[in-house]
Amino acid sequence: MSIRGYFRYNFPMEKTKSLTEKIIHKLAEENKSVTFAESCTGGRIAAAFTAISGASAVLNGSCVTYSNEIKHRWLGVEQEILEKYGAVSEECVSQMLEGIIKMAEADYALAVSGIAGPTGGTPLKPVGTVYIGVLTSESKEVYHCLFKGNREAIQQQSVAFAIEKLASKLGI
């Protein structure tokens, strides 16, 4: 697993839509599936996929796990992880990935947990702190991101970044 810092201010939504279409096409062609465990993005990654015809061939389902209790009960994130590191952490997102890929029996998974603001930030985890994970059969990576902007911008940047990372893993 690796963590990388990432700062982003602008993102082309048309590029995200195009990448999503390419991901759906490639996964369908390979008879593979994808799933998502989302917190601060509130289902926006799933919405980006389901907005495109053909998504049902690769997406059986995903979870919006906003509360710590649901992260624990649905995805198996350990209470100790939530208490020690918090929901906005590499450790939590790593366990979210494991939980959702097992639940959905998918080939690929994305997980996102962060602070979209405008409240909730701290000096150690300011607004815009987002952890984004990608899980494949070959690797698991969790990225530590710091996005700028208002709540909507942080959510959109999180979605775009997650989709770009999945596309990269697929060689797109």
trRosetta pair geometry for C-beta under 8 A, 3 or more apart (Angstrom, degrees):
i j d omega theta_ij theta_ji phi_ij phi_ji
1 90 7.4 124 148 177 132 116
1 94 6.3 -8 -123 -108 156 125
1 140 5.1 -30 -93 98 89 95
1 141 6.3 157 -149 -109 58 36
1 142 5.8 13 -173 11 111 96
2 141 5.2 -19 50 -131 84 92
2 142 7.4 177 77 44 38 59
3 90 5.5 -61 -82 -97 129 136
3 142 5.7 -21 -90 90 81 82
3 143 6.5 139 -147 -124 55 28
3 144 4.8 36 -175 -11 110 105
4 143 5.3 -31 52 -130 83 85
4 144 6.8 -178 72 38 29 76
5 144 5.8 -31 -93 87 54 97
5 145 7.5 127 -162 -106 43 33
5 146 7.0 -8 -162 6 89 103
6 143 5.9 11 -2 172 132 119
6 144 7.4 153 15 87 83 48
6 145 4.5 -35 66 -113 103 81
6 146 7.2 164 77 28 52 61
6 161 6.9 123 123 -140 149 139
7 145 7.6 156 -78 -164 34 70
7 146 5.5 -18 -96 74 80 90
7 147 7.4 159 -146 -96 49 36
7 148 7.2 36 -167 -18 91 104
8 11 6.3 39 161 -59 125 103
8 145 7.2 -21 10 -162 107 115
8 147 5.7 -25 59 -115 89 83
8 148 7.6 -163 82 22 46 83
8 157 5.2 162 93 -159 122 124
8 160 7.9 -156 145 84 156 120
8 161 6.6 -166 2 -72 160 116
9 148 5.5 -11 -105 55 77 120
9 149 7.4 134 -146 -44 60 108
11 15 7.5 -122 174 56 73 117
11 16 6.9 44 154 -43 112 120
11 156 6.6 -177 62 132 132 98
11 157 5.5 163 -15 -110 141 68
11 160 4.2 111 179 96 148 174
11 161 7.8 -91 -104 -46 144 71
12 15 3.9 72 90 2 111 112
12 16 7.0 176 98 -12 61 81
12 160 7.9 133 58 -141 45 139
13 16 5.3 -50 -152 33 42 116
13 17 6.5 43 150 -19 69 101
13 156 7.1 -48 -89 -169 104 122
13 160 7.3 -98 -100 -85 53 120
14 17 5.6 -50 -149 35 35 112
14 18 6.3 37 152 -18 66 106
15 18 5.6 -55 -147 39 32 113
15 19 6.2 33 154 -19 66 106
15 160 7.6 59 84 -149 99 110
16 19 5.8 -54 -146 37 29 111
16 20 6.3 33 153 -22 63 105
16 48 6.7 -68 148 -152 111 139
16 159 6.8 59 -161 120 147 96
16 160 4.6 -88 -85 -115 129 82
16 163 5.4 89 -151 72 87 148
16 164 7.5 -68 -105 -50 77 85
17 20 5.7 -53 -149 34 30 114
17 21 6.6 33 152 -19 63 103
17 48 7.3 -134 -97 -162 61 95
17 51 7.8 -68 -127 96 98 127
17 52 7.5 154 -162 -72 79 117
18 21 5.7 -53 -152 34 32 112
18 22 6.5 29 151 -17 64 107
19 22 5.5 -56 -149 39 34 112
19 23 6.2 38 152 -23 68 104
19 163 5.3 120 101 145 126 109
19 164 6.4 -37 -168 -90 173 55
19 167 4.5 -65 -166 -69 113 151
19 172 6.5 127 -146 120 81 132
20 23 5.6 -50 -147 33 32 113
20 24 6.4 32 154 -18 64 104
20 48 5.3 -137 -97 148 155 101
20 49 6.0 -147 -165 -93 117 57
20 51 7.9 39 120 61 153 99
20 52 5.8 173 124 -18 111 148
20 163 5.7 -43 -71 -151 85 136
21 24 5.9 -55 -150 35 30 111
21 25 6.3 29 154 -18 64 108
21 52 5.5 -159 -90 -145 73 147
22 25 5.7 -54 -145 37 31 112
22 26 6.2 28 157 -17 66 108
22 167 6.6 57 86 -130 118 112
22 172 4.8 134 129 -155 129 140
23 26 5.9 -58 -145 39 28 107
23 27 6.1 22 160 -14 66 110
23 34 7.3 7 158 -24 118 159
23 49 7.9 -73 88 -110 123 99
23 58 7.8 -177 133 120 82 163
23 163 7.1 -120 -19 -161 150 87
23 166 6.0 36 -120 118 142 115
23 167 5.7 -96 -69 -89 105 79
23 170 6.2 135 -121 28 78 162
23 172 6.4 -106 -74 -3 67 164
24 27 6.1 -59 -143 41 25 106
24 28 6.1 25 159 -19 63 111
24 49 6.8 145 -74 -150 112 86
24 52 5.7 -161 -11 106 160 134
24 54 5.2 112 152 104 129 109
24 55 5.6 -72 -120 -93 133 59
24 57 7.3 97 -175 61 90 103
24 58 5.6 -163 -138 25 65 141
25 28 6.0 -60 -148 38 25 110
25 29 6.2 28 155 -22 63 110
25 54 7.3 30 -77 127 60 153
26 29 5.6 -56 -148 35 29 115
26 30 6.3 9 159 -2 65 112
26 170 5.5 112 109 168 153 134
26 172 6.3 -123 -26 -69 154 119
27 30 6.0 -68 -145 50 29 99
27 32 4.5 -101 -152 74 79 91
27 33 6.7 107 176 -90 124 21
27 34 6.1 -72 -115 -20 161 106
27 57 7.6 149 103 109 94 93
27 58 4.0 73 108 -125 130 138
27 107 7.7 171 -143 61 104 128
27 108 7.4 -102 -108 22 125 131
27 170 7.5 -68 -59 -122 82 144
28 31 7.4 27 -173 -76 31 38
28 54 6.2 -54 -55 173 155 112
28 57 4.3 39 -112 116 108 137
28 58 5.5 -91 -62 -50 74 108
32 58 6.8 23 92 -135 61 99
32 107 4.2 -73 -162 47 97 156
32 108 6.7 57 154 -7 119 104
33 58 5.4 172 -122 -167 54 56
33 59 6.9 147 -160 -83 86 28
33 60 6.1 8 -162 -9 140 100
33 104 7.3 -146 129 142 126 109
33 105 7.7 40 71 104 143 66
33 106 4.4 -114 106 -135 101 80
33 107 5.3 122 50 11 62 91
33 108 7.2 -167 101 31 44 77
34 49 7.6 -155 85 -113 124 155
34 58 5.6 24 18 152 92 102
34 59 5.9 -34 70 -88 83 78
34 106 5.7 80 -138 -175 12 134
34 107 7.0 -51 -71 62 52 79
34 108 4.4 -25 -108 75 82 102
34 109 7.0 164 -161 -84 64 34
34 110 7.3 24 -179 -4 108 95
34 166 7.1 54 -135 -159 141 143
35 59 7.1 136 -91 -140 52 72
35 60 7.0 -32 -85 52 102 85
35 61 6.6 11 -127 83 104 55
35 62 5.3 166 -168 -95 69 75
35 100 5.2 -166 120 153 119 104
35 101 6.4 166 55 -97 122 49
35 103 7.6 -173 159 76 161 89
35 104 3.6 134 -85 62 158 166
35 106 3.9 -167 -7 -16 107 156
35 108 7.5 162 23 89 62 55
35 109 5.2 -20 69 -108 85 83
35 110 7.8 -166 96 30 43 66
36 45 4.7 180 -136 93 159 128
36 46 5.4 -146 51 -59 138 86
36 49 8.0 179 -18 2 134 138
36 62 3.8 9 55 -140 84 136
36 63 7.4 -160 98 39 62 54
36 100 6.9 -66 121 170 13 156
36 109 7.0 160 -90 -160 32 67
36 110 4.9 -13 -114 66 83 93
36 111 7.2 160 -164 -84 56 44
36 112 7.7 -5 -171 7 101 99
37 62 6.9 -149 -66 -169 36 85
37 63 5.3 1 -118 64 69 100
37 65 5.7 -10 -170 14 92 122
37 75 5.8 68 -134 -100 144 143
37 96 4.2 -165 105 170 146 104
37 97 6.9 -140 29 -77 128 36
37 99 6.7 75 -84 78 155 100
37 100 3.9 -143 -47 -48 111 143
37 109 6.9 21 -1 -178 95 113
37 110 7.5 -166 33 97 62 51
37 111 4.2 -2 64 -114 102 92
37 112 7.5 175 94 26 62 58
38 41 4.5 -83 -160 66 119 99
38 42 6.4 -96 133 4 121 10
38 43 5.7 174 73 -62 146 34
38 44 7.1 173 -159 32 155 68
38 45 5.7 -179 -77 24 131 110
38 46 6.9 -118 -5 -11 140 101
38 62 6.8 42 -2 152 102 122
38 63 7.1 180 29 94 68 53
38 64 5.2 -32 76 -110 96 66
38 65 7.2 140 70 26 40 69
38 110 8.0 22 -70 108 83 96
38 111 7.4 -157 -73 -146 39 47
38 112 5.2 8 -127 52 67 104
39 42 7.8 -7 146 -59 24 50
39 64 7.4 129 -99 -167 30 63
39 65 5.8 -47 -82 80 82 70
39 66 5.6 129 -148 -112 69 43
39 71 7.3 -1 -85 -76 121 117
39 87 6.6 167 -146 160 166 121
39 96 7.8 -86 -30 -116 110 158
39 112 6.1 -146 34 102 76 69
39 113 4.1 40 34 -110 141 72
39 114 7.0 150 84 20 108 54
40 112 6.2 -101 47 136 85 101
40 113 6.2 110 -7 -155 97 32
40 114 4.2 -75 15 60 155 78
40 115 6.8 -104 -100 -52 145 11
40 116 4.6 159 -173 -32 113 106
40 130 6.4 -116 59 -115 146 103
40 154 7.5 -54 151 125 129 110
40 155 6.6 -143 140 -101 86 82
40 158 6.5 139 93 -37 109 178
41 44 4.4 -107 172 36 94 105
41 45 5.7 49 126 -20 149 91
41 112 4.9 36 -3 92 120 147
41 155 5.4 135 -120 -154 61 85
41 158 5.2 -141 -76 102 109 128
41 159 5.6 130 -141 -67 131 87
41 162 7.6 -53 -54 0 162 148
42 64 5.8 35 -154 -141 41 131
42 66 7.0 30 -101 -84 74 113
42 155 7.1 -21 23 -138 103 133
43 46 5.0 -51 -164 45 71 115
43 47 5.7 78 135 -28 83 101
43 62 7.4 143 -126 97 72 120
43 64 4.6 -44 -55 -70 93 126
44 47 5.2 -51 -142 38 35 116
44 48 6.4 43 155 -26 65 98
44 155 5.9 116 -9 166 161 107
44 156 7.5 -113 168 -91 154 48
44 158 7.8 93 69 82 133 101
44 159 4.8 -85 118 -79 116 134
45 48 5.7 -48 -152 29 33 113
45 49 6.8 26 151 -12 62 103
45 62 7.3 -139 87 179 101 168
45 110 6.0 -133 178 92 162 139
45 112 7.0 147 -26 0 135 135
45 159 5.4 -170 -78 -130 70 87
45 162 5.7 -49 -102 93 131 144
45 163 7.0 -179 -135 -59 93 92
46 49 5.8 -59 -154 39 34 108
46 50 6.0 20 156 -10 71 113
46 59 7.2 145 -139 -174 79 144
46 62 4.4 -151 -83 49 124 141
46 64 7.8 -96 12 -54 136 92
47 50 5.9 -59 -133 46 30 102
47 51 6.2 43 160 -34 63 104
48 51 6.0 -50 -152 21 25 117
48 52 7.8 12 152 -11 53 106
48 159 5.9 142 -33 -179 143 125
48 163 6.5 -82 117 -72 154 140
49 52 6.3 -73 -169 34 37 104
49 55 4.6 126 154 -136 84 130
49 58 7.8 -114 -169 83 127 106
49 59 5.3 108 136 -45 142 157
50 55 5.0 -148 -101 89 42 161
50 59 7.0 -108 -70 83 80 150
51 55 7.8 83 40 -34 36 146
52 55 5.3 111 73 -49 80 105
54 57 5.5 -32 -178 14 69 118
54 58 7.6 32 141 4 79 102
55 58 6.4 -82 -162 50 45 90
55 59 5.0 -17 166 26 89 122
56 59 6.6 -73 -107 59 27 79
59 62 7.0 -32 -166 -31 108 102
60 104 5.8 156 69 -164 112 97
60 105 7.8 -1 46 61 154 85
60 106 7.1 -156 29 -79 108 98
61 104 5.8 -158 68 -116 85 108
62 100 7.2 21 -143 -161 66 129
62 104 7.2 -1 -89 -78 47 147
63 70 7.9 -169 169 154 120 113
63 74 5.8 168 -156 142 156 144
63 75 6.9 -168 79 -62 154 105
63 100 6.1 -142 25 -111 113 108
63 103 7.3 21 -27 89 132 154
65 70 4.6 -162 -148 115 78 105
65 71 4.6 112 152 -81 126 65
65 74 5.7 -147 -103 62 119 131
65 75 5.8 -29 -85 -15 168 126
65 96 6.9 -166 58 -131 143 112
66 70 6.6 42 46 48 56 138
67 70 4.7 91 61 10 87 99
67 71 7.0 -143 99 -6 47 85
68 71 5.4 -51 -148 35 36 115
68 72 6.2 35 153 -18 67 106
68 77 7.7 -107 -161 89 67 131
68 82 4.9 105 -157 -155 120 143
68 87 5.4 -122 -90 -66 89 121
69 72 5.7 -59 -153 38 29 111
69 73 6.1 14 157 -8 68 112
70 73 5.8 -55 -129 46 33 101
70 74 5.3 7 178 4 72 117
70 75 7.8 57 138 3 63 94
71 74 7.0 -57 -118 50 13 91
71 75 5.4 -41 -164 43 52 119
71 77 4.3 -15 145 28 98 139
71 82 6.9 138 86 -85 129 125
71 87 6.2 168 -10 -124 165 107
71 92 6.8 -2 174 -167 149 107
71 96 6.4 -54 -148 -91 101 99
71 113 7.9 37 -103 -97 141 138
72 75 7.4 -24 -60 56 6 76
72 76 7.2 23 -166 -138 40 11
72 77 5.2 -84 -86 67 51 81
72 78 7.4 56 -124 -144 89 6
72 79 5.9 39 -121 -71 137 71
72 82 6.6 -56 -65 -23 109 146
74 99 7.0 99 117 157 64 133
74 103 7.2 15 168 -89 80 159
75 95 6.7 113 133 133 107 83
75 96 5.2 4 165 -127 157 57
75 98 7.9 109 174 75 91 68
75 99 3.0 108 -172 110 72 156
75 100 5.9 -21 -120 -48 108 73
75 103 7.1 -81 -108 -21 60 136
76 95 6.5 -129 99 174 79 104
76 98 7.2 -79 77 99 121 101
76 99 4.4 178 36 -101 95 114
76 102 7.9 -1 15 55 141 138
77 81 5.8 -107 177 71 85 130
77 82 6.1 89 132 -51 113 103
77 87 7.9 61 145 -117 161 75
77 92 5.6 31 -148 -146 135 75
77 95 4.4 120 -111 108 71 130
77 96 6.1 0 -69 -65 117 69
77 99 6.6 -71 -43 -25 69 147
78 81 4.4 96 67 -1 90 102
78 82 7.2 -162 96 -3 51 83
78 95 6.5 -126 4 -124 79 163
79 82 5.6 -58 -151 40 37 111
79 83 6.0 30 154 -16 71 110
80 83 5.9 -57 -142 41 28 108
80 84 5.8 15 164 -9 66 116
81 84 6.2 -62 -134 45 23 100
81 85 5.6 -31 -175 34 64 112
81 89 7.4 -161 172 79 91 134
81 91 4.8 -153 -152 134 110 117
81 92 5.6 153 142 -80 116 67
81 95 6.0 135 65 -3 173 150
82 85 7.4 -66 -110 58 12 73
82 86 6.7 31 -164 -135 49 19
82 87 6.0 17 -132 -65 88 71
82 92 6.5 80 -88 -100 64 114
84 91 7.7 -20 84 77 105 161
85 89 3.7 122 148 -167 112 175
85 90 7.5 -86 179 48 147 66
85 91 4.5 99 46 42 167 129
85 92 6.2 -159 96 -29 115 93
86 89 5.2 125 69 -29 76 115
86 92 6.8 -74 104 -28 46 139
86 125 7.3 -112 90 -23 158 164
87 92 5.1 153 -148 -164 37 168
87 113 5.3 -129 152 -177 83 136
88 92 7.1 -5 -22 46 8 142
88 113 5.4 -153 -100 131 53 96
88 114 5.5 87 -127 -119 108 33
88 115 5.7 -6 -96 -33 160 90
88 125 5.5 114 101 -165 135 148
88 129 5.9 80 167 111 133 111
88 130 7.5 -80 -147 -112 103 33
88 131 6.3 152 -168 1 58 107
89 92 4.6 94 59 7 88 100
89 93 6.9 -162 89 -2 46 87
89 113 7.5 -25 28 92 47 130
89 131 6.3 -10 105 -26 9 158
90 93 6.1 -64 -147 42 28 105
90 94 6.1 34 155 -26 66 109
90 131 5.8 -157 -79 -139 46 140
90 142 4.6 128 -143 108 82 144
90 144 6.7 -48 -66 -67 100 101
91 94 5.7 -52 -148 32 27 116
91 95 6.7 18 157 -10 61 106
92 95 6.0 -64 -154 41 31 104
92 96 6.2 36 149 -24 67 106
92 113 5.7 -55 108 55 122 163
92 131 7.2 117 66 68 93 148
93 96 5.2 -48 -144 33 36 118
93 97 6.5 44 154 -24 64 98
93 111 4.9 159 -161 107 79 116
93 112 7.3 19 -124 -108 116 15
93 113 5.3 -148 -76 23 92 109
93 131 4.3 -141 -25 122 147 120
93 132 7.1 -127 -157 -103 151 6
93 133 4.3 159 151 -22 110 124
93 142 5.0 132 92 -134 124 123
94 97 5.9 -51 -157 28 30 113
94 98 6.8 25 149 -14 62 105
94 133 6.3 173 -81 -109 44 154
94 140 6.7 79 -136 155 86 134
94 142 5.6 -70 -65 -48 83 142
95 98 5.5 -50 -146 37 40 112
95 99 6.1 40 155 -20 68 107
96 99 5.8 -59 -146 39 29 111
96 100 6.2 18 163 -13 66 110
96 111 3.8 140 105 -156 116 146
96 113 6.6 157 -21 -32 158 120
96 133 6.9 142 71 42 102 137
97 100 6.4 -63 -143 39 23 100
97 101 6.2 15 165 -14 63 112
97 109 5.0 140 -152 103 75 128
97 110 7.9 -54 -108 -164 91 9
97 111 4.6 -117 -65 -4 71 132
97 133 4.7 -96 -56 120 127 136
97 134 7.7 57 -118 123 134 4
97 135 4.1 136 179 -34 123 133
97 140 6.2 137 113 -142 156 115
97 142 7.8 -129 -21 -78 138 100
98 101 6.4 -61 -144 38 23 104
98 102 6.4 19 160 -15 61 113
98 135 7.3 170 -67 -109 48 162
99 102 6.0 -66 -152 39 26 108
99 103 6.1 22 157 -19 66 112
100 103 5.5 -53 -140 38 34 112
100 104 5.9 9 168 1 70 113
100 106 7.5 -14 134 28 82 125
100 109 5.1 141 90 -147 108 133
100 111 6.3 165 16 -80 137 105
101 104 6.5 -63 -135 51 24 94
101 105 7.8 76 165 -98 54 12
101 106 5.4 -103 -138 58 66 89
101 108 7.8 -110 -112 139 110 10
101 109 4.1 -101 -68 -34 97 140
101 135 5.5 -96 -47 99 144 139
102 105 7.3 15 -173 -72 28 53
104 109 7.5 143 49 -95 127 106
106 109 5.9 121 81 -67 126 84
107 136 7.4 13 152 -143 74 67
107 137 6.8 -43 -164 -34 78 105
108 134 7.5 -18 -169 -168 95 82
108 135 6.8 157 -158 84 48 63
108 136 5.6 -7 -109 -99 83 73
108 166 6.5 97 162 -145 137 107
108 169 7.3 146 -133 103 126 138
108 170 7.8 -21 -90 -67 159 105
109 133 7.7 1 111 111 92 97
109 134 7.4 160 86 -155 55 39
109 135 4.3 0 55 52 99 109
110 132 7.2 -16 -168 -172 94 87
110 133 6.9 154 -158 84 45 59
110 134 5.9 -11 -103 -100 71 66
110 135 7.9 -161 -70 20 28 77
110 162 4.8 85 -166 -177 137 117
110 163 8.0 -13 -94 -72 163 46
110 165 7.7 128 -116 77 109 111
110 166 5.9 -58 -68 -63 119 124
111 132 7.4 165 85 -155 52 43
111 133 4.4 -1 54 54 96 108
111 135 7.6 36 -4 -9 104 110
112 130 6.5 -7 -164 -175 93 108
112 131 7.3 165 -147 86 44 55
112 132 5.2 0 -104 -108 83 76
112 133 7.6 -158 -67 24 43 70
112 158 5.5 99 -156 169 140 121
112 162 5.9 -63 -66 -73 121 142
113 130 7.3 167 89 -153 34 64
113 131 5.5 -6 62 56 82 98
114 128 7.7 -39 172 161 123 17
114 129 5.7 -170 -151 103 90 54
114 130 3.0 -23 -90 -107 152 72
114 131 6.3 173 -72 17 85 57
114 132 7.9 -13 -42 -52 123 77
114 145 7.5 -36 -102 67 142 100
114 154 7.2 -146 119 160 133 116
114 158 6.3 -151 28 -102 148 141
115 120 4.7 -164 -146 110 106 115
115 121 5.3 131 143 -81 147 71
115 125 6.0 121 -8 145 142 102
115 126 7.3 -163 82 122 139 30
115 127 5.3 -115 125 -118 109 46
115 128 6.8 -25 83 19 89 27
115 129 5.1 34 31 53 107 87
115 130 7.3 -138 31 -68 54 66
116 120 7.9 39 48 53 52 140
116 127 7.3 2 133 -160 16 87
116 128 7.9 69 -126 -80 31 37
116 130 7.8 49 -72 -79 68 112
116 151 4.6 67 147 -145 102 76
116 154 4.6 170 -138 90 71 128
116 155 5.4 23 -127 -57 136 87
116 158 7.7 -76 -91 -13 100 141
117 120 6.4 -141 -96 44 43 99
117 121 6.2 1 -93 -31 94 112
117 127 3.5 49 -74 -149 120 128
117 128 6.9 2 -24 -40 125 64
117 150 7.1 -128 90 -164 120 44
117 151 5.3 -141 78 -80 76 78
117 154 6.4 105 23 5 103 155
118 127 6.4 0 -149 -121 39 158
118 150 7.0 -33 -72 -147 98 73
118 151 6.3 -81 -39 -48 67 101
119 127 7.8 120 72 -84 2 120
120 127 6.7 103 69 -91 82 84
121 125 6.4 -145 -148 110 62 65
121 126 4.4 29 -166 -158 126 43
121 127 3.7 -79 -52 -36 134 69
121 128 7.5 20 -98 16 130 70
121 129 7.2 131 -123 9 91 107
122 125 5.1 41 48 50 94 76
122 126 7.0 -116 65 -76 36 43
123 126 7.1 8 -135 -66 20 86
125 129 4.5 -111 -164 49 76 164
126 129 5.8 124 60 -30 52 105
126 146 7.2 44 65 -141 104 110
127 154 7.3 -102 164 -72 85 159
128 145 7.9 -106 157 124 75 81
128 146 5.2 56 124 -169 107 63
128 147 4.5 -147 -159 67 91 59
128 148 5.8 17 -124 -80 150 35
128 149 7.5 117 -101 37 112 61
128 154 5.4 -130 -109 -113 63 124
129 144 7.6 -23 -159 -170 85 83
129 145 7.4 144 -157 84 38 58
129 146 5.8 -15 -93 -103 57 75
130 145 4.6 -23 68 68 89 108
130 146 7.6 164 22 -87 74 27
130 147 6.1 11 9 2 123 111
130 154 6.9 162 -43 178 130 99
130 157 8.0 158 26 97 154 98
130 158 5.0 -119 -175 -104 164 114
130 161 7.9 127 98 57 133 146
131 142 5.7 5 -177 179 104 105
131 143 6.9 160 -155 78 53 48
131 144 5.9 -20 -102 -102 78 58
131 145 7.2 173 -88 20 26 81
132 142 7.2 161 81 -156 36 57
132 143 4.9 -16 61 57 89 101
132 145 6.0 25 2 -7 109 127
132 158 6.4 179 -76 -158 122 81
132 161 5.7 163 13 110 173 114
132 162 5.0 -135 -159 -84 128 86
132 165 6.7 146 127 14 122 153
133 140 6.8 1 -171 -174 108 86
133 141 6.7 174 -146 92 63 46
133 142 4.2 -22 -93 -101 94 79
133 143 7.3 -179 -79 15 41 68
134 139 7.9 26 103 101 92 92
134 140 7.3 178 88 -147 52 46
134 141 5.4 1 52 56 92 90
134 162 7.4 162 -71 -154 95 70
134 165 4.9 -145 -44 131 142 117
134 166 5.8 -171 -125 -81 122 66
134 169 5.7 -168 157 -38 140 148
135 139 7.8 -150 -140 102 42 48
135 140 4.8 3 -110 -110 79 88
136 139 5.6 23 52 47 99 67
136 140 7.6 -166 31 -72 57 51
136 169 5.5 -176 -43 176 139 133
139 169 7.6 -146 62 -131 112 115
141 165 7.4 -137 84 -175 123 129
143 161 7.3 -131 89 156 147 124
143 165 6.8 -141 -11 -91 141 153
145 157 7.8 -175 157 130 141 110
145 158 7.2 162 80 -105 150 75
145 161 6.2 61 -96 151 158 173
147 153 7.1 -171 151 126 116 86
147 154 4.7 140 95 -128 127 74
147 157 4.3 151 -137 90 141 146
147 158 6.6 -100 -19 -54 155 77
147 161 7.9 -130 -74 -22 122 141
148 153 7.3 -35 105 121 51 131
148 154 7.8 -158 85 -82 10 85
149 152 7.6 -82 137 73 116 65
149 153 2.8 -65 128 93 144 146
149 154 5.7 -173 73 -46 92 69
149 157 7.1 135 34 -18 133 131
150 153 5.2 94 49 12 63 104
150 154 7.1 -126 102 -6 30 92
151 154 5.9 -59 -148 36 27 109
151 155 6.4 24 156 -16 64 108
152 155 5.9 -58 -149 38 28 110
152 156 6.2 24 156 -16 65 110
153 156 5.8 -57 -144 40 29 109
153 157 6.1 29 158 -18 65 108
154 157 5.8 -54 -143 39 28 110
154 158 6.3 34 154 -24 62 106
155 158 5.7 -55 -151 33 30 114
155 159 6.6 29 153 -18 64 104
156 159 5.7 -52 -149 35 33 111
156 160 6.3 31 154 -17 66 107
157 160 5.7 -54 -143 40 32 111
157 161 6.1 33 157 -20 66 108
158 161 5.9 -55 -144 37 26 110
158 162 6.3 26 157 -19 63 108
159 162 5.9 -58 -148 36 27 110
159 163 6.3 21 158 -14 64 110
160 163 6.0 -60 -147 40 28 107
160 164 6.2 29 155 -20 65 109
161 164 5.7 -57 -147 37 29 112
161 165 6.3 27 156 -19 65 106
162 165 5.9 -57 -150 35 29 109
162 166 6.5 27 154 -16 64 105
163 166 5.8 -52 -147 37 33 110
163 167 6.3 36 153 -20 65 106
164 167 5.6 -54 -147 37 31 113
164 168 6.3 35 153 -22 64 105
165 168 5.6 -51 -149 34 32 115
165 169 6.6 35 152 -20 63 103
166 169 5.6 -53 -152 34 34 113
166 170 6.4 24 152 -11 66 109
167 170 5.8 -65 -150 44 31 107
167 172 4.0 -83 -170 70 87 116
168 171 7.7 47 -178 -69 31 22
168 172 7.2 -87 -64 54 25 71
